[in-house]
Amino acid sequence: MAEPEQLTKEPEMDECNGEESNEAPEASEQSEQSAPKWKPNFELINFEASNALLHRLYVQGDYIGCKSLIGEMLEQCSNQSEYAFYMRGVIARAEGELEDALSWFNKALAISANSTLYLVNIGRVYFLMGNHTLAVEYLEKAVKGNPNDSKAYYWLARAIYHLDTDLFNTCEKARDLLLQAPSLQTSVELIVFLAKLMSELGDTNAAIQAYERALQLEPENLDVMFKMGMLYLRNNSEDPAFAMLGKALSYDSAHQQSILAAGSIMQAHGDHDVALNKYRVAADACDYNGCLWNNIGVCLFAKGRLAQAHSCLKKASFICPLDYKINYNLGLVHQAMGLYCSALHFLKAASELKRDDAQIIGAMAVVLSNMNDTSNARRAYQKSISMDPKAQVILNYAIFEFRHKNRDVARDALTHFKTVSSNAGGCRKDLLNKADQLDDALLSLPQEEESFEFSQTFWQRKRLKLLLSTLGGPGAYIIETTQGKSVGTVQIDPSCTQESTCLPWVISMMYPDPEHVAIRPLDILWFRYLANTFTTGNLNDACGPAWAIVNNPCLFDNSLL
């Protein structure tokens, strides 16, 4: 019977002499001799893995996980982790905790005193805190330590640009610094800021060239396209501006800034419906935009939809309460609605936000005129014109003085308007038409009729055309509209023939009945006509036909804004 197989291996026998092999014991003895006889009292930590994990958490936006990992890293290395200090400062800066960020960056700088990275970040924090002097100090050290650091040049130029000093032109010094940067031709950030400085210094061609260079480096940079389009627009070059904005919209049809700029061009040309369609796309992407709702409100205001314009502008004011343009537009809307006190309130708020603005003061003058505050309205007009003579404000002032019988001042203001409009290379057609009407009124006024007083209760916002120059005796005379349509007759009392040329005249309403109107000049002449043949509508209708008095189209309309 066979014996069971043994589970343990027998020691091998040497084939030559039959002795047991002892090679394994010898190998174990050698390994024991080579092994160290002591163990270290510390453990090596691989911080590279922790740094990579920390960076990944930061990129993912997991700031809570970053802070937890940073705490573990600092505990393991006895507060000597340079990267942990740096990342903790970056997170604090992103969260708006600038004091804490400054403390963390200083700790990182204490470990690595020669690192320009921490100098740049400390200078950047001082810049965000508004301490531009210290920001310049640290950033200059960073530039000296690493002249090829484009970030250091960028933030140093920005800090110099915002310095509050009269010793030198900060804009020019920042420009000169950027021109010395070795990495200028390869850094879009530096080129874009240089273009901004060039634009502020009035060198438009250089600014455009800088933006073109930036587009060569980053052809799909929408912000650069938008800024270049706005630069063309400020230069009154609408065609290249619209082309550049259209190029930006071809890359991103919902780019809000480009939509707003393109819509403003459409508004300027009266394409309000097309502009509203563009704004609808921007509102779908982000409706919490004060500029967007301001432009929508202005479009609706131009279309005469005052209530909707008011709602949009109020929403814009809620989003951006300190924007003077929104308050100014709200003032115009309330003026158009006849709410003069509210209009004055919003215009006053706009003037507080942007002091000494001639256009705002001119609009306040119109509102004060409608409130019958003659003295303050005249002062507002004069102040606005002295600050910045705008054509529309000067024309409003001329109409204002004409309505208050100061015709010499009105003539001077109208002459000033013509000079300003010709120097500006043209003016709006509606302003020119209104100026022509006022000019005809001033030229056709006989000297003896300078003291005419018009009854505001009846003739308000109306014009009459009465052939006073033909009144030489008794007889019937025709009353006509400015379109030449006969609407009635005038009968002179024969008993007043000898006094028919007595002046001045006073026109007044004798009867409240619109079918029975009498005109009496100083109890000397009596005119009376029946208006039962009127075919042009009620005289009290503010939207009725235009009227005038003998070659004297009296401008009872509200002043233009």
VOBA-578649 format. One record per atom (N, C-alpha, C): x, y, z; residue in one letter. Coordinates in steps of 0.02 Angstrom, whole numbers, plus 50000, padded with zeros to 5 digits. Layout:
XYZa...
end
This chain:
500434994050000m500005000050000m500445006150000m500305010849955a500735016849949a500645021450007a501185024550028e501165029250084e500865035950061e500505039350106p500225045950087p500775050950073p500595055550027e501095060650006e501225065350064e501845066750077q502035071150132q501895078350113q501615081850162l501445088950150l502045093450155l502525091450192t503125095650200t503665093150156t504035097950129k504575096250083k505195094450123k505465088750104e506075086450138e506655090650115e507145091350158p507735095050136p508095091350080p508295095250029e508615092349970e509315089649989e509495084449954m510135081249966m510605083049909m511215084049926d511705085449875d511835079249834d511795079749769e511855073949726e512565070949730e513045074949745c513735072449745c513905068849809c513785072149866n514005069249928n513425067649974n512815068849951g512235067149991g512125071550051g512465077150059e512375081650115e511805086550100e511495088950154e510945093750146e511215100450121e510805103650078s510995110250051s510875115650102s511355120250111n511295125750159n511335132550125n511095133150061e511135139550026e510625144650054e510025142250071a509515146850098a509725149950163a509975146150210p510205149450272p510735154550261p511185153350214e511715158150202e511425164750175e510925164350129a510615170450102a510265174350156a509915170950200s509565174450254s510055177850301s510625174550313e511125177750356e511395184050325e511495184050258q511755190050225q511255195750227q510595194150217s510085199450220s510025202350290s510105198250340e510085200850408e510665205450423e511245203750394q511825207950406q511765214650371q511445214750309s511375221050272s510815225550298s510325222950333a509765226950359a510005231750412a509705238050414p509915242850466p509705240450535p510105242250582k509975240150650k509575245250689k509375251350655w508975256450690w508425258950644w507895261750672k507325264450635k507285271950645k507115275950590p507075283250597p506475285150640p506535290850676n505995293150719n505535298250684n505545298750616f505085303150578f504855299350517f504305302150487e504005299050428e504005304050371e504255302050314l504265306350255l503565307150227l503375313450213i502705314950187i502775317350115i502375314750072n502375316750001n501885322549991n502165328749991f501735334549984f501535335749911f501885332749864e501705333649794e500995331249781e500815325649810a500135323049801a499625327649833a499795330349892s499325335049926s499245341449886s499795343949858n499755350049818n499325349049756n499395343249724a498995341849664a498255341249682a498115337949739l497415337449760l497125344249778l497535348449811l497305355149828l497155359249766l497575358749716h497465362449654h496825360049619h496715353549620r496115350849587r495485353149623r495495353349689l494915355749726l494785363149713l495325367049707y495245374249693y494945375349624y495175371749574v494915372449506v494175370549504v493975365649544q493275363549546q492835368449585q493145373249620g492765378149659g492555375649727g492855370249750d492695367449816d493125370849868d492935376949888y493345380649936y493325377550005y492775374450023i492735371250089i493225365450092i493245361250040g493725355850038g494435358250037g494565363850002c495235366850001c495455368950071c495015372350107k495195374650174k495325368750220k494925363550215s495035357650257s495705354350242s495865353550178l496505350550159l497085354950179l497015361550172i497555366050192i497695365450267i497165364850307g497255363950379g497645357650394g497495352150360e497855345850370e498585346550349e498705349850292m499395350650268m499805354850316m499525360250342l499895364550388l500025360950454l499565356750475e499665352950537e500215347750528e500255344650470q500755339450458q501455342350452q501505348450424c502175351350412c502345356950459c501985357450514s502135362550565s502115369550537s501595371150498n501495377850469n502075380150426n502335375550386q502895377350342q502745375650269q502105374950251s501925373350182s501815379750143s502275381250099e502245387350060e501645387450014e501515381949980y500955381649933y500275382049969y500245379250028a499615379550066a499465386750086a499985390550108f499885397550125f499655401550064f499965400150007y499805403849946y499075402549924y498875396149923m498195394549902m497675397249951m497855397250015r497385400050065r497295407550053r497815411050034g497755418150018g497355419349955g497435415049905v497045415749843v496305414849857v496135409949899i495435408649916i495145414549955i495525417150003a495285422850042a495175428949998a495605430049949r495515435749903r494895434749860r494765428549838a494175427249798a493535428249838a493565427049903e492975427849946e492905434949972e493365439449953g493325446449974g493635447850042g493965443050072e494295444050137e495005446350125e495075452850109l495715455450087l496235455650143l496015457150204e496485457250260e496775450350272e496345445250271d496585438450281d497035436350223d496855438250162a497275436550105a497965439550112a497995445750135l498645449050144l499065445350196l498745443050250s499105439250301s499385432750274s498985429050236w499215422550209w499775423550159w499735428550116f500275429750068f500915431850102f500865435650155n501465437550193n501795431550225n501395426650249k501685420550277k502045416550223k501755416250164a502105412850109a502745416450089a502725423150090l503325427050074l503865426150126l503675425150189a504175424050242a504555417550231a504235412550202i504565406150189i505015406750127i504775410250076s505165411050013s505205418449998s505715421650026a505775428950021a505945431349951a506225427049909n506435429149843n505915427749789n505325425449809s504805423749760s504425430049739s504455431749675t504085437549650t503335436149645t503145429849644l502435428149641l502055430949700l502345430349760y502005432849819y502015440449822y502545443549796l502565450849793l502015453549747l501905450249691v501375452349645v500695451649678v500575446149713n499925445149745n499815449949803n500345451549841i500275456449895i500115463349865i500465465249812g500315471549779g499615471749751g499385466149725r498705465849698r498185466749753r498305463749812v497835464549868v497825471749890v498405474949895y498415482049914y498045486349862y498105484449798f497735488049746f496985487349756f496755481349772l496045480249783l495795483849846l496245484749894m496065488349955m496065495949946m496305498349888g496325505449875g496965508849897g497435505049923n498085507849945n498565507249886n498515511849839h498895511249777h499635512849788h499805516649839t500505518249851t500885511949871t500625508149920l500945501949939l500925496849883l500395496949844a500355492349787a500925493649738a501055500049723v501605501749678v502275499549708v502355500349773e502985498449806e503135490949797e502655486749812y502765479549807y502825477249734y502425480249690l502445478149620l503085480349586l503365485949606e504015487949579e504565482949599e504525480449661k505005475249682k504915468949640k504295467249624a504175461249584a504435462149513a504365468149484v504615469349417v505375469049415v505695471749467k506425471349470k506665464149479k506295460249518g506495453349529g506385448849468g505865450249429n505715446249370n505455450749315n505905453549273p505685458249221p505235455049168p505205448549164n504805445149113n504105443249138n503925445449197d503275443749225d502755448749200d502335446649154s501835451149125s501315453249177s501145448749224k500665450449277k500915456249319k501565456249335a501845461649375a501795468249339a501945468449274y501885474549236y501155476949232y500705472249223y499995474049216y499735477249279y499845474149337w499575476849399w499955483149420w500595483649404l500955489849419l500685495549377l500545494349314a500265499649272a499575501849297a499175497049319r498515498849345r498575502749410r499045500849453a499135504449516a499375511549504a499835512449457i500075519249440i499505523349410i499095520249368y498545523749336y498045526449387y497955522949443h497465525049493h497775529149550h498415530849544l498725535049596l498395541949598l498285544449658d497995551149667d498565556049679d498835558749625t499395563349630t499365568449573t499635574349587d499695579549536d500405580549513d500865576349536l501565577049518l501705574949447l501315570549420f501415568149351f500755565649324f500745564749259n500145561949226n500165554349234n499715551849275t499725544649290t499585540449228t499155543049184c498995539249123c499605538549078c499975544049070e500565543749028e501105539349058e501195539649124k501705535449156k501525528049151k500895526349159a500685519349151a500795517049079a500655521449031r500775519648961r501515518348947r501945522848973d502665521948963d502915515548994d502645513749052l502845507549085l502665501449043l502055501449015l501845495748974l502255495248911l502455500848882l502865500648821l503555497748835l503775497848897q504425495048916q504385487648933q503785484848938a503715477848958a503985473248904a504425468548921p504705464048870p504185459448839p503655457848876s503155453148851s502545456748822s502625463048802l502045466848779l501745463848716l502155461748669q501905459248605q501565452448609q501645449148666t501355442348672t500825441948726t500685447348762s500205447248816s499585451348796s499025447948788v498405451348769v498185456048825v498295454048887e498095458048945e498445464848943e499095464848930l499465471148927l499255475348867l499135472248810i498955475948750i498275479348758i497795475848788v497125478648796v497145484648843v497525484048898f497575489748945f497945495548912f498455494048872l498805499348836l498335502848787l497895499148754a497415502248708a496945506948746a496745504848805k496315509248846k496665515748863k497305515248883l497685521348900l497775525748838l497915522748781m497985526648720m497335530348703m496775526948713s496135530048698s496005535948744s496175535348808e496065540848855e496525546748840e497115545248813l497575550648796l497425553748728l496905551248694g496705554148631g497035551348570g497465546348578d497805543248521d497385537448496d496865539048458t496385533948437t496685528948389t497105531248343n497395526648294n497845521548328n498235523748378a498665518948414a498245514048453a497685516348482a497255511748519a496945506548473a496745508548413i496455503748365i496985498648344i497605501048333q498135496348315q498275491348371q498235493648433a498345489148489a497795483848492a497175485848482y496625480948482y496705476048424y496925478448367e497035473848310e497575468748326e498105470848361r498625466148381r498355461048431r497935463248476a497625458548523a497195453448487a496835455648435l496425450948397l496845446048357l497445448148337q497895443448304q498105437848351q498205439548414l498405434448463l497815430148484l497235433248492e496635429548512e496055431548466e495995428348408p495485430448359p494765429848383p494635425948434e493955424848457e493815428348524e494205433348540n494115436948603n493535441948595n492965440348623l492365444548614l492435451248649l492765451448706d492845457748742d493265462648702d493775460248669v494195464648627v493785467248568v493385463048537m492955465248482m492465470648505m492165469548564f491695474448590f492035481148604f492615480948636k492965487148652k493185490848589k493395487048540m493585490148477m492985493348442m492415489948444g491805492848416g491595499148452g491645499248518m491475505248556m491945510948541m492585509348529l493065514548511l492885517648444l492695513548396y492455516148331y491835520448341y491385518148385l490755521748396l490885528548427l491345529048474r491505535548504r491835540148454r492135537248403n492465541148350n491975543048295n491325541648306n490805542948256n490915539048191n491225533248197s491315528748140s490835522848149s490205523948129e489695518948144e489775512648102e489985513248040d490025507347997d490535502248022d491165504248035p491635499248063p491435496948133p491115501348171a490885499248238a490355493848233a489865494948189f489335490048181f489615483448153f490115483948108a490415477848081a490775473948135a491135477348179m491495473948233m491005470848283m490475474448300l489985471648346l489625465748314l489495466148249g489185460548214g489645454448213g490295455648208k490765450048210k490755446748278k490715450748331a490665447848398a490025443748406a489475446348380l488835442748385l488835436448342l489245436248290s489285430148249s489605424448288s490045426048335y490335420948378y489865419048435y489525424048463d489055422848518d488465427548509d487905424748487s487315428948473s487005431748536s487195429248595a486915431748658a487405435848698a487935438348665h488425442548700h488105449248718h487985450348783q487565455848804q487845462648786q488495463548798q488785470148785q488745471948711q488875467148668s488835468548596s488115469848575s487635466248605i486925467448589i486725474448609i486925476648668l486745483448691l487045488748646l487685487848626a488005492848583a487675492948514a487545487148485a487225486948420a486515489748423a486165488248477g485485490948485g485485498448491g485995501248525s486025508548531s486125511948463s486505508648419i486595511348351i485925511148313i485555505748321m484905505248289m484425510448316m484445511648381q484015516848411q484175523648382q484825525048374a485025531648348a484755532848278a484635527448240h484365528048172h483615526948170h483295526448228g482575525848231g482305518848221g482725513848219d482485506948211d482335503948280d481815506548311h481665504448379h481405497348383h481025495248334d480765488348335d481325483248328d481805484648283v482365480048275v482795479848338v482895485748369a483275485948431a482925482148486a482275482648491l481905478948542l481965471348531l481985469148469n482085462048456n482775459748479n483275463948470k483945462248494k483955461948571k483625466848602y483625467048675y483245461048704y482765458448667r482395452648691r482865446548698r483335445948652v483825440448655v484265441248717v484485447348730a484905448548789a484515447448853a483875449348854a483465448448914a483355441048929a483315436848877d483245429748889d483865426848922d484455429448904a485075426948933a485175429449004a485035435749016c485115438649083c484695444949087c484155444649125d483705450449130d483895455149187d484385453249228y484585457449284y485155462049261y484975466649216n485465471149186n485155478049180n485425482749218g485135489449219g485195493049153g485765492349119c485855495649054c485355492849003c485235486349006l484765483248959l484075486148967l483825486449029w483145489049040w483105496549028w483655500049037n483665507149020n483565508148945n483925504248905n483865504848832n483165502748808n482895497548839i482215495448821i481715501148837i481795504248896g481355509748914g481415515648866g482015517148844v482105522748797v481775521148730v481825514848708c481485512748646c480735513748651c480455511448706l479735512048716l479525519448722l479955523448753f479815530648759f479795533848690f480255531848646a480265534648578a479645532548539a479365526648555k478765524348521k478125527148552k478195531348605g477615534448636g477265530248687g477545524648706r477235520248756r477525522048824r477255527448852l477545530448912l477485526048973l476915522748983a476825518649043a477315512749043a477395509548985q477855503948981q478575506348989q478735512048959a479405514848967a479545516449040a479055519149075h479135520649146h479275514349186h478925508949172s479025502649208s479735499849196s479955500049134c480625497449119c481175501649151c481085508249150l481595512549181l481595511949257l481015510749287k480995509649359k481365503149377k481295497949336k481665491749348k482415492949341k482595496849290a483305498449281a483575502449341a483165506949367s483365510849426s483435506549488s483015501349493f483075496749550f483725492749546f483925490849485i484545487049477i485155491549485i485135497449455c485705502149457c485455508849483c485365509549549p485085515849575p485545521849569p486195520649559l486675526249557l486895527849486l486525525649437d486675527249367d486305533649349d486685538949334y486365545449321y485955545349257y486145541249208k485775541149145k485065538449155k484995533449198i484335530749211i483895535949244i484165539449294n483775544749327n483605550349278n484065551949233y483925557149183y483355555049137y483375548749114n482835546449070n482165546049106n482185544249170l481565544349209l481285551449214l481725556349220g481495563249221g481165565249155g481445562949099l481145564549034l480465561349026l480395555149050v479755551649044v479225555149086v479395557049147h478905560549189h478735567349160h479225570649129q479085577049095q478585575949039q478665570648999a478205569248945a477505567448971a477475564449030m476825562549060m476495568449096m476835574149099g476555579949133g476645579949208g477055575349234l477185574949306l477825578849320l477755585449324y478345589749326y478735589249392y478385588449447c478735587849512c479155581549514c478875575949491s479255569749488s479835570349439s479715573649383a480255574549334a480825578449364a480665583849401l481185587849432l481555583849485l481205579549521h481525575249571h482055570749540h481885567349485f482365562749454f482935566449420f482785572249391l483325576149360l483795578949413l483535580749470k483955583049525k484405577349549k484125571249554a484535565449573a485085564149522a484925564949458a485425563949406a485985569149411a485795575449426s486305580649432s486735579649494s486475576549546e486885575049605e487385569449589e487175564649548l487615559149530l488155561349480l487985565949436k488475568749389k488405576349390k488815579449429r488765586649439r489015590449377r488725596349370d488925600949317d488855597849247d488315594349236d488165591749170d487675596449136d487875599249080a487475604449047a486815601749022a486805595548997q486185592848970q485665591749024q485885589349083i485415588349138i485125594949162i485555599949168i485325606549191i484845609649139i484985608549075g484535610949024g483845607649027g483825601149042a483185597749051a482815600349112a483185601749166m482875604649225m482565611449209m482895615249166a482625621849147a481945621049112a481875615949069v481245614849035v480695613249085v480855608849133v480355606949183v480165612949226v480645617049246l480495623049286l480075627949246l480195628349181s479785632649139s479055630149137s478965623649132n478285620949133n477945621749201n478345622449253m478065623549320m477965631049334m478085635249282n477995642549287n478485645749337n479055642449348d479575645349390d480065648949343d479875654949322t480235658349269t480945660149288t481045662749347s481705665049367s482205659349371s482005653849403n482465648149408n482565644749341n482055644649299a482135641749233a482645645749192a482605652449196r483075656649159r483785655649185r483865655149251r484525653849279r484805647049256r484365642049254a484595635449233a484805635449160a484415638849118y484605639349047y485285642849040y485375648349074q485995652149067q486595648149093q486495644549148k487055640449174k487235634849127k486725631549099s486855626049053s487225628448991s487025634148964i487345636748903i488055639048918i488165641948977s488845644148994s489315638249004s489065632649028m489485626749039m489645623248974m489145621848934d489235618248871d488675620248823d488805624748776p488275627148732p488035621648684p487495618248703k487195613148659k486635616348619k486565614148557a486095617348511a485385616948536a485175611148561q484475610448581q484315614648643q484805615248689v484695619348749v484635626748730v485055628948684i485035635948661i484365637448627i484125632748586l483485633748553l482915633948604l482935629648653n482435629848706n482435636548742n483035639148754y483095645648788y482805651148744y482925650848679a482635655948634a481875655648635a481585649648633i480855648948636i480595651448703i480965649848756f480755652048823f480735659648827f481235663048803e481245670348805e480715673348759e480585670148702f480065672648658f479385672148691f479255666848726r478615666048760r478525671148815r479085673648843h479045678548897h479185685648872h479095686648806k479115693248775k479795696548775k480335692748789n481015695448785n481285693748716n481035697548666r481185695648597r481895697348577r482195702348607d482895703848591d483355698148615d483215695748675v483605690148701v483475683948659v482855683048637a482685677248595a483065677648529a483115683648499r483485684348436r484225682548446r484515685048501d485225683448514d485325675948525d484865672848561a484925665648573a484845661648508a484395663948464l484305660448401l484925661148357l485235667048359t485865667948322t486405663348349t486435662848415h486915658348447h486785651048426h486145649248423f485975642448402f486225640948331f486125645648286k486345644648217k487105643948214k487465647848255t488195647448255t488425640648280t488135638448336v488335632048365v488175626248319v487585626348289s487385620848245s487825620548182s488015626348156s488445626448097s489145624048114s489395625948173n490065623648194n490075616148207n489505613448229a489465606248242a489365602148179a489295605448122g489215601848059g488515599548044g488025602448078g487325600648065g486945599748129g486295598648121c485855598048179c485255593748159c484875591548209r484285587548195r483785591648154r483425588048111k482965591448066k482395594748104k482135591448157d481585594448194d481795600748229d482425601048253l482675607148284l482735612848233l482965611148173l483025616248121l482345618848100l481855614548096n481175616748079n480895621448132n480995619548196k480755623848250k481125630548250k481775630448235a482145636748231a481895641148175a481725638148118d481455642048062d480785645248081d480365641648116q479725644548138q479845650448185q480305649548231l480445655048278l480755660948241l481185659648193d481495665048154d480965668948115d480495665448084d479955668848048d479535673048095d479415670448155a479015674248203a479365680548225a480025680148236l480395686048258l480465691248203l480565688948141l480665693648086l480025697148064l479455693748073s478825696548048s478465700748099s478725701348159l478375705348210l478475712748197l477955716548183p478025723948179p478215726748247p478575732348245q478805735248308q478235737548351q477675740048319e477135742448360e476725736848391e476825730648370e476445725148398e476865721148448e477395724148472e477835720548518e477505719048585e476965722948602s476665722248668s476045717848668s475965713648617f475385709148616f475385704748678f474805703848706e474715699148761e474205693948740e474385687748747f473955682348724f473625679048783f472985677848776s472605674648829s472765667248831s473105664948886q473305657948892q472695653448904q472145656348931t471575652048946t471245649348883t471245653448829f470905651248768f471395649048714f471935652948705w472375651648648w472975647248667w472965644348726q473535640248746q473635634448697q474275633548677r474485628348631r474135628948563r473915635048545k473595636148480k473945641848444k473815642348381r474065648048342r473485650748301r473445657248296l472925660448255l473265664248198l472905664848145k473135669048090k472595674148075k472705680248096l472215685548089l472525691148047l472195693147995l472485697947948l472415705047975l472815706548028l472765713148059l473035718648014l473515716847972s473815722047930s473315724947880s472765721547867t472275723947818t471705727747851t471725728447918l471175731747952l471225739347941l470855741947894g470865749047882g470195752447888g469665748747898g469005751547903g468495746047914g467865747947915p467345742847927p467305737947870p467105732047885g467045726947834g467155720047864g467095715047822a467175708147844a467875705747825a468165701947869y468835699247857y468825691747871y469255688247837i469265681047841i469755678747895i469545673847934i469985670447981i470195663747950i470835662547947e471085656547914e471545652647961e471605646247947t472115642247980t472765643147942t473305640447970t473945641047935t473955637147871t473465632547862q473405628847799q472995632747748q472735638747766g472355642747719g471625641047716g471365637247762k470665635247761k470245640347798k469705642747766s469275647747797s468855644647851s468855647947910v468465645247966v467975650347994v467945656447968g467485661347995g467625668247969g467275673247995t467355680147973t467455684648033t467725690648021v467815695748071v467455702048047v467045705048090q466665711048072q466905716848115q467105722448083i467325728348119i466715732948129i466645735348191d466095739948206d466215746548169d465735748948129p465845755148091p465985761148136p465745761148197s465855766948241s466575767548262s466975762548251c467675762548273c468155763648215c467905766548160t468335767148102t468935771648115t468825777048152q469365781848162q469905779048207q469735774248247e470225771548295e470475764648274e470395763048211s470545756148191s471285754448195s471715759448197t472435758048199t472735758948268t472315759848318c472575760848385c472915754448410c473485755248439l473875749748467l474105751848537l474305747248580p474375740048571p473715736348575p473725730048556w473135725948555w473135721348616w472545719948639v472475714948692v471945710048669v472115703848662i471635698748640i471385695048701i470735694648706s470445691248764s469825687448743s469625682748781m469025678848767m468435681948803m467925683748766m467345687148795m466815682348818m466755676648785y466225671748802y466545664848807y466355660948857p466635654148862p466365649448810p465795651248778d465505646948727d465955646848666d466205640948644p466665640848587p466335643048522p465665643348520e465335645648460e465265653248458e465425656648512h465315663848517h465935666948547h466375669748508v467005672348532v467065679648512v467285683848557a467395690948541a468115692748556a468395697448517i469075699748526i469035707348535i469295709848589r469215716948605r469905719948617r470135724848575p470765728248588p470665734748626p470765734848691l470755740848734l470125744948727l469555741748719d468915745148713d468875749948654d469335749448607i469335754048551i468985750848491i469195744948472l468895741348417l468525735248443l467975733748413w467595727748432w467555723148372w467805717048383f467755711848331f467315706348359f466945703748314r466515698248335r466405693648275r466465687348287y466315682548234y465985676448262y465615673248220l465285667048238l465695661248212l465845656548255a466265650948236a465865644748222a465215645848204n464805639948191n464985636448126n465425639548085t465645636448023t466295632648031t466525632048093f467165628548105f467105621348082f467585619048045t467595612148021t468225608448041t468645611648082t469295608648098t469325605848168t468755605548204g468765602648270g468745607748325g468725605448386n468675609648445n469335613348457n469285619948468l469895623848480l470235621848544l469875619148592n470175617348656n470555610748653n470535607348597d470895601048590d471635602548579d472055599848624a472775601348619a473085598448557a472765593548526c473045590448467c472725593248403c472375598748408g472035601648350g472515604948302g472245608548253p472675611648202p473095617348231p473625619048196a474065624448218a473765631148197a473835636248241w473555642848228w474115648048236w474005653848208a474495659248215a474155665948209a474495671348229i474245678148223i474685681648172i474375684848123v474705688348068v475455687448066v475695683048025n476415682048016n476785681148082n476425679148133n476735678648199n476555671848229n476865666548206p476705659948233p476955659348305p476535661148350c476735661148421c476845654048445c477425652748474l477625645948492l477375644448563l476755641848566f476485640048631f476655632848650f477015629248606d477185622348621d477685622048678d477685616448714n478185615548766n478875615348733n479365617648770s480045617648744s480275610648730s480715610048681l480965603448661l481465600948711l481495594348720l482005591248762l482565588748718l
end
